[in-house]
């Protein structure tokens, strides 16, 4: 018989021997009395404790074996003495490897180094690991492999586990806050007939059963508003959204967005609620309102600054959007000021609204570190927002910007169906000129509006982006468990 030459083959041979002896290696269950976190809290002398987990360390010392079981809540030490498990001690030594899942029953005690430990009285192999864990259990150092094999990253990196646990805690804290303020969580479609709800390029697919082309949602906005029209007063959704655009540290093609809408609010009511909610949620999640992101100190305490879109751009580059109120004028003044934008601003596919947004992102957004509410956006870049009563060239809208990232986008919502249809028609003209980020006309949504909608305000917040900010994480892929990647070659 050929001797195995690598760890994979050695483990396969162990598996084959156990299977040949009639042992069922991959068990269907194990009667756990405590998870590992609970077991760490038990008093010394507690007997008949059954725990289970993956073995992540082993030290074989003659007639004793020390090791650690692991799960998402951390590690728990076990001690196996030959005298206590005489019949199966050698079997453990011969068959069990780091990476295997085992179940252990025994008694709790604390070692001289103050580590809670279970003394093994009985044990069973639950699942055999054929591949060894990362070398010396130092984890995966290659970023892409962390994303591709997140399960190994979680096993070997407490830092990654902490990030994802914080993410869950952040979402649950938001959910609790909204629920206590009379919001109701609902679900809206992922596959839709019209790519509406935001200015973005959609993913397009085909439904074979209905023989129609459909889109993956860009945002849940128009359906949440339909719910408001149906009688809900306050609704929200943690929605998976999809945008067929570029990937960079702060953008992914699929991401999680929280959107909510409240009937009878305007954007100023919403702004006040937003500041209170985010302060409360962040304080609960991380224990305070001050943190550091990539070396930059960020403070959410105090009253958040409010600046108009026009004021901010004029302050940062001298351009007045009330004067540069069409694309030709804006292109001319951008060129006259020597501002370089990393796209061809004369490209007919770039509409006025998109160009204004590109200018803001170039000259203003990177300078906003502590939380700032940006208000009074031009109507051209806000196809679903309500016109301001005093100045119809702007809309009742705000964005919350922190550390140069747009964290929240909010409106006093447009509820006038005639105005909405005209906005859609303007977006259609922009699409016909090549602007693929312009919104399609959603006739069904206009019909819903024609039946009547109450005044309302709502917003969307990128969950991945906010978690990255709170965890000092450079790339959104680090806060998404299983990000999209190209197939390995």
Secondary structure, 3 states (H helix, E strand, C coil): CCCCCCHHHHHHHHHHHHHHCCCCCCCCCCCCCCCHHHHCCCCCCCCCEEEEEEEEEEEEECCEEEEEEEECCEEEEEEEECCCCCCCHHHHHHHCCCCCEEEEEEEEEECCCCCEEEEEEEEEEEECCCCCCCHHHCCCCCHHHHHHCHHHHHHHCHHHHHHHHHHHHHHHHHHHHHHHCCCEECCCCCEECCCCCCCCCCEEEEECCCCEEEEECCCCHHHHHHHHHCCCCEEEEEEEEECCCCCECCECCEEEEEEEEEECCCHHHHHHHHHHHHHHHHHHHHCCCEEEECCEEEECCCCCEEEEHHHHHHHHHCCCCCCCCCHHHHHHHHHHCCCCCCCCCCCCCCCHHHHHHHHHHHHCHHHCCCCEEEECCEHHHCCCECECCCCCCEECEEEEEECCEEEEEEEEECCCHHHHHHHHHHHHHHHHCCCCCCCCCCHHHHHHHHCCCCCEEEEEEEHHHHHHHHCCCCCHHHHCCCCCCCCCC
